[in-house]
Amino acid sequence: MLILIRGVSHLLLVEVMYAILLLLWVIFLVNFVTKRLYHHYVSKGVEKTVIIYYNRKIIHIFAGGLSAFLIPFIFTNAFIPFSVAILLTIMSYLPYRTGRINYWYQVPDNRFDVHFCLTWGFLILLGKLIFNDWWIGVVPILFMSIGDAVTGIVRNYMFRRRCKSWWGNLMMLAICIPLGLPLGLKGILAAVIASVIEHYEYKWIDDNITVPLVSFLLVSAL
């Protein structure tokens, strides 16, 4: 019994260390890498709104996407990554609350990065707790983190402004289908639905919620 307790304690400690490393990586990416990119490209004459948009997508992929992909391989306790997500949600929200936004990736009238962190955390938690399957939560997050980000990058490159285009959604579909493969046919079906849903905007909810939530409901119901 004592050996079992020690084993569980050791595993918990290891996973907490993994969580700290992921948190430090996200903080480094957000507060150093993307900030440097912002100042570099603005000094080269790139419009601030353009590099802010790219920075948001970089964070999507290399913070949200990379972290989500690693979850099934390094964690057994869903509450550990969930706790990190809630901490990041608070860290994302506070600049808006205080009026001192992180200008290199945040904009006053768009708090979708807060929704991103919150949705990320809850889907990871629910996928593991309800279905005991990390991928039920991870795959919808990858659709949001990587698929949606690639869509935005393509549109920003083509039109140099924030807009919707089916060209971006086709690229999202090409990315999301392989991402959905861990869940088989239902993952592919969810990829198609997510790629269509992303095209439409609603004033009361953004695609950081609609894309992963609809995908999660679909893969969990099939």
N, C-alpha and C positions, 0 to 999 in steps of 0.2 A: 504493500500500500504506500509506504514511504517512497519507494522507488518510482511508483506511478505519479505521485504528487510532484516529485522532483522533475520527472520527465515533462509533465504538463507545465510546470513553472518555467522550465528551460525553454520549451516551445513558445510559450507566451512571451518570454523575454526576447527571444529571437525575432518574433513577429513584430513586437514593439520597435525593435531596432530597425527592421525593414521599413516600418511606417515612418520612423524619424528620417531615414535616408530619403524616402520618397518625398516627404514634406520639404526637406532641405533642397532637393532637386527642383521642386516646383517653385520654391521661394527664389532660388538662384536663377531659374529660367525667367521668372516674371520680373524680378527686381534688378537683375543685372543684364542678362542676355538681351531681352526685348527692349530694355531701356537704352542699351548701347546701340541696338539696331535703329531705334527711333531717331536718336540724335545723329547717327551717321547718315541716314538717308535724308533726313530733313536738311542737313547741311549740304547735301548734294542737290537740293532743289525739289525733292519729292514732296508732294502735298502731305500735310500732316494727317488728314483723314485717311489717306491711302495707306500709309505705314501703320497707323493705328489699327486699321482693319486687318492688315496682314499680321500684325502682332497678336491680335485676338485669335487668329486662326493658328498661328504657331503655338500659342498656349493650348488651344484645343487639342492639337495633335500630340505635342511633346510633353504636355502635363497630363491632360485628361486621358488621351488615347494610350500613351505609353504606360501610364500607371494602371489603367484598367486592364490592359493586356497582361500585365505582370501579376495581377491579383490572384488568379487561380493557381499560380505556380509558387507563390511565397506566403500565402495566408491560409489559415484554416478557420480563424475567428473573424466573422463578418463585422463585428463591432469595432475592430481596430481600424480598418480602412474607412468605415463609416464615420468614426470619430475624427479622422484626419479631414474628411470631406466637410464635416460640420465646422471644423476650425477654419478651413479655407473659405467656407461660405461667410463666416464672420469677418475674416480678414478682407474679403472682397467687398463686403457691405459697408464696413466702417468708413472707407474714404468717401463714399457717397453721403453717408450720414454726417460726417464732419465738414463736407464741402471741399475737402482736399483730395481730389481724385488722383489716381495714378495716371497722369495725362498721356503717357506713352501707349496705353491700351484701353483706358476707360474714357467714356464720354458721359456727360451729365444726364442725358435723356435716354440712356440705354444701359440698364442694369442686368442685362442678360447673362453676364458673367457670374452673377450671384445665383441666378436660376441654374446655370450650368453646374456649379459646385453642388448645389442642393439636390438636383436631380441625380447626379452622379452617385452621391452617397446613398440615397434611398433605394435606387435600383440595385446597387451592389448588395445592400443589406437584405432587401426583399427576395432577390434571386436566390441567395444562399439560405435564408431562414425558412422560406416557404417551400422551395423546391429542392433544396440541398444541391443546387447546381449553379456554380459561379457563372457559367456561360449564359444562363437565362438573363442575368443582369448585365453581364459584360458586353455581349453582342449588341444590344440596343445602345449602350454607351459608345461603343466603337462606331456605330452608325452616326451618332451625334458628333463624336470627337474628331473622327477622321473623314468620314464620308461627307458630312456637312461642311467641314473645313475646306476640303478640296473643292467642293461646289463653290464656296465663297471666293476662293483663290482664283478659280477659273473665271468667274464672273468679273471679279475686280480687275483681272488682267485684260479681259476682253473689252470691258466697258468703262474702266477707270472710275467706277462709282458703285455704290451699293444698290443692287437691283436684283430682280429675279429673271432667270433665263433657263429655258429647257436644256440648253447646252451644258450648263452647270449641273443640272439634274441627271443628265445622261452620264456625265463623269462620275457623279455620286453613285449611280447604279453600278458602274463598272468597278468602283472601289468596294461598295457594300456587299455585292454578291460573294466575293471571296471571304469577306469578314463574317458573313452569315453561315459559312460552311460548317463550323463546329456544331451547329444545330440542325444540319441537314436541310431537307426540303422546306421546313417551316422557317429556317433562317434565311433561305433564298427568297421565299415569299415575303417575309418581313422586310428584306432589303428593297424589294420592288415597291412595296407600300410606303416605306420610309422615304424613298427617293421621290415619290409623287407628292407626299404630304409636305415635304420641305419647300416645294414650289409656291405654296400658298401662305400668305401672311394674315394674321388676325391681330386686331388692336389689343385684345385682352389677353393674348397668350403668344409666346414666341416659339420658334422651332427648337430651341434648347429644351423645351418641355414636350412639345407635340411629337417630335421625331422619336426620341427614346421611349416616351410613355406608350404611344401607340404600338411601337415595335415590341415593347415588353409585354403588353397585354396580348398581342398576337402570338408571340412565341410561347407564352405561358398557358394560353388557352388551347393550343393545338396539341 
